[in-house]
Amino acid sequence: MTPEQLRIFVDPTTGSPLELVNPKIVGGHVESGVLAAKSNGSEYPIDAFIPRFVPPDNYAQNFGLQWQIHRNTQLDSYTGTTYSRDRIFATTNWPTNLTGQRILEAGSGAGRFTEILASTGAEIVSFDFSEAVVANHHSNGRRANVRIFQGDIYRIPLPKGSFDKVICIGVLQHTPDVAKTFRCLAEMVRPGGELVVDAYPRRLQDMLHWKYLLRPLTTRVSPPALYKFVSWYAPKLIPFAKLARKVGGRAGHRLVPILDQSDKKVSAEVQRDWTVLDTYDALSPRYDDPQTPATLTRWFTECGFENIEVLSDVPNACSLLGRARRRQSAT
């Protein structure tokens, strides 16, 4: 980011302005330096062009690992497909032209949705708790309308109520306190603005998924060791998963303990990488707290939203999707 662009940030504790100290500027962008709060003496480093508001060691290290290895795997610009584009617009129901809008993306991963949101012409502010921001910055950090930082969803270093749209895809269930996560996101939406989130559904058939049976063991393994194991065994099971899908449909496919992506219209190499990525993603999270439609609806209502839609099994989207508009009178 340029020094001017860094002015959007505030101290996540006090909300006071931050001052850029000792910047090293390369090509007009701040490669390193410190964002300092005069009000309480807090300092937040800028490292490799990315403002950092959280320590490098945190509960999301597993996600940081997977997204740095697979920084391109799900990008439409890399695969030549529209999977990410189709999902983002099915999830949000937003128009493709959002010029003049300010969008906050919470939980960017490697940036598969960041690049789609950026294509709308909106100003995108995107963050992740993990080192995935490095992968996202590699792909999207030089876009004029994209700003990327590493931050905590419970302490977002931006003024509350300052975004036209806030979106959080594939993240809610992987945070320590899902209700608190939702409230923190809702606070960032301006009156009249929109919030879009998705979550895993709390249904019996989903809670019996093999990932929940295996995770008590897999989460005890270090992320690098688990990734090495998954990258060894998952490709070997792809032929069995394809056969199970052909014979038993979706139910048969779910019996094989991988998230097989061999039905995607991409190269065999990308199919393999995507299968490894999704299988590791299923087995590695420390937190996984699915939600019900009633709970999601209640949270929207309590946070002052209207025109609430909570949908299940939306094509090209997560199984439980919520979107709503914040009331003009919301506080």
N, C-alpha and C positions, 0 to 999 in steps of 0.2 A: 504494500500500500504506500501511497504518497504521504508525506507529512499532513497534508490537508485531509486526506481520507481517514487518518487515524483520529481525527477530532470527534468521530462519532462515539468513541468509547468513554465510559465513565467508570469510576471505582465501583466494583460490584457490591461492596459493603455499604458505602455511604451515598453513592450516586453522584459524587462530586466530580468535576472535570479532572482529566489526566493531562500531564505535561510531558512532552517528548524530550528525553534527556540523552545526550551523547549519541545521537544517531549516526549510523554509517549508511550513507545513501548511495545506491548503485542503480544507475539508469533511472533516476527519479524516484525510486522506491526504497523504503527503509529496510535494509537487510538486517540490521541489528540495532540495539539501543534499549532504552527503558521507558516505560510509561509510568510516571510517578504521580501519586496523589498527595498534594500538599496538606490536605485536611487531616490525614492520619499517618502519613509517612510510608504507605504501602507502595511497593514497586512491582511492576510486571514486565518481564523481559520480552524483547522481540528477537526471535532467533530464526534464521533462514527465511526472513521476510514475513514470519508469522507471529503476531502477538500471542503470548502465552499467559493465560489466566489461571492455569492449574499446574500442579507438579507433574513431572514426566511419569512417575510411578503411580498408577491408580487402577481401579477395578476393571477398567476397559482395555487393559493391555492386550487381551486376546483379540479385540477388534482392531487395534492398531496394527498388530502383526498381520492379520489377514488382508487388510486393505493396502498395506505397503507391498505385500507380495502380489496381490491381485488388483493393482491400481487401475488396470485397463480392462479387466475381464468383463465387466458389466456396462462399460461405456458404449453407447450407441455409435459414437464416432470411431470406436475401435472395431466393433463387431459388424458394422454396416447394417444394423437392424434398427427397429423402432421400439424395442421392448421397454426401455426406460421412458421414452416419450409417451408410449401408449399408457403405461401405468400412471405416470404423473397426471395426465389429463383425465384419465378415468377416475382417479382418486379425487382430484380437486374440482373437476367440472369447470375449470377456469378457461377463459379464452386464450388463444395463442399469442395475442398482442396485449402486453401489460405495461406498455411504456408509461412512465410516470409513477408507477407503483413502487412501494418499498416492501420487499419480502424478506422475512427471517426464516432461514432453513436450520432447524435444530436437529443435529445428528446427521452430518453430511455423508459419513462413510468416505469412500474414495471419490465422490462427486458425480455419481451417475445421474442424479437428479439436478445437481447444481448446473451442469452444462445445458440441460433442457430448460430450466428456469431462466438461465441467462439469455437463452435464445428468444425469450418473450420481450426483451427490451426493458424489463424491470431492473431496479437496483437490488442486487442480491447480497445479503449479509448471511454468511454460512459458517457454522461452527460444529465442532465435534469435541467430545471429551477425550478422545484418544489421539494417538499419533496418525490416525487416518487423515488429519488435516494436511500432512506432508504430501500424501498422494493427491488429495484434492487440489492443493496449491500447484502441484506439478501440472495438472491438467487444466485448471481454471483460474489460477491465481493472477495471470496476466491479463485477464479480461477486464476491460475498463469499468464494467458495471458489476464486478464481483469483488467482495471483501471477505476474507477468510481468517478466522482466528480459532484458537483452541480455548475452550471454556467449559464451565460447569453449568448445566441446565438449571441448577438451583441458585446460581449467582451470576446471572447473565449481565455482562458489563456494558449494557446499553440502556438508554432511557426507556422507562416503562411507557406503554401506550403509544409507541412511535412507529408502528408498522401497519401497513394496509393489510398484509396477509402474513400469517405465520403457519408454517407447515412442518410436521414432524412425522416421518415415515419410517417404520421398522425400528422404533426406538423405545416407545413408552414402556413396554413390558420388560425391557432390559435395564431399567433404572431401579434404585433401591426403594423408592417410595413413589408409586405411580400416580397417586392422587396429588401429591405435592408437585410432581413433574407437570401434571396437567395445569395446575394453578399457576405455576411459574410461566408456562407458555401463554396462558390466557392473559396474564398481566401485560404482555408485550403487544397485544392487539389494541389498536386505537378504536374508539367508539365508531361503529359502522364498518369496522374491518372484519376479516374472516380468519377463522382458525380451522385447520384441517389436520386430523391425526388418524392413525390407524393402530391396531393392536391385534395380538393373537386372541381368538375367542376362547372363553371359558366354557367349553362343551365337553361332555364325557368322551366322545370319540377322539377329540383332539388331545385330551389329557392322557389318553392311553397310547399316544404316539411313542415310538421306540426311543425318541430322544430323551423323554422324561425317565425312561427306565435306565438308560445308560449314563445319564448326566451325573448321578451321584459318584460314579467312578471317574468319568472323563474330566470333571472339573477339578479333580485332585492332581491332575497331570499338568505340568508346566505347559504354557501355550506353544513353545517351540516343539516340545516332544509330542504333544497331541497333534499338531499340524503335520509333523513328519509321519506319524502313524496313519492319519487320515489320508494324506497324499499317497501313501503306499497301498492302503486297502481299498479306498473308494473306487479307483479306476478298475480294479479287478472285479468289482461287483456290478459294473455297468451292464454287461451282457445279461446277467441274471435279472436285473431290474427291468430291462427292456422286455425280456421274456415274460416276467411277472405281469407287466402292464398289458402285454398282448393277450395273455391267458385270463388274467383275473381283473383287468381294468384297474381302476384307481385303488380298489381294496387290495388287490394282489400286489400292486406296485408299492404300497405302504409297508409290506412285510419285509422288504429288503432294507437294511439299515444304512441307506445313503439317500441323499436328495438328488436323484438322478436328473440331469438336465439334457439327456441325449435326444430329447424331442425338439429342442430348440434348433432353429434354422441357422446354425452357425457351423464353423468348421469342427471337425472331430476334436481338434486340440482345445478349442474354446469350450466345447461340451464337457471335456474332461476337466478343464480348469474350473469351470462353473460348478460342476458336481463336487469337486474337492472343496471349493470355497463354501458352498451352501451346507455341505455336510459338516465341515469344521464349525461353521457359524451356528449350526444346530446343537453341537455337542459342547461348545466352549463357554457359553455365557454363565457368569456367576449368578445373575438375576434373570428370572423369567416368570412374570406374573400376568397371565392372561386376564381379560376383563369381559364383562357381560354388556349387552346393549343397554340394559337398565342403568348400570353404573355409569357408563359413558354419557348417557342422556342426563343423568342427575348432575354430573360434573359441569356439563355445559350450562345447565339451568342455574346452578349455584354461582357460577362465575359471570352471570349476566349476559348470556347469549340467547338469541332467538333464531327462528327459521332453522331449527335443529334437524339435521338428518343423521340418523344412525342406521347404517346399512350392513347387511351380512352378505358374504359371497359375491361381492362386486367383481365382475370380470376385470382381469389385469390389475387387481388391487389386493390388499391384504384382506383376510376374511372378515374383519370387523373394522368398519370405517365410520368416522364421525366428522361432520363438518357443520359449521354454523356461523352466524354473523353476530358480532357483539352489539348489544343495544346502544343506541346513541346516548342514553342516559346512564350507561354503565360507569361505575367508579372503580 
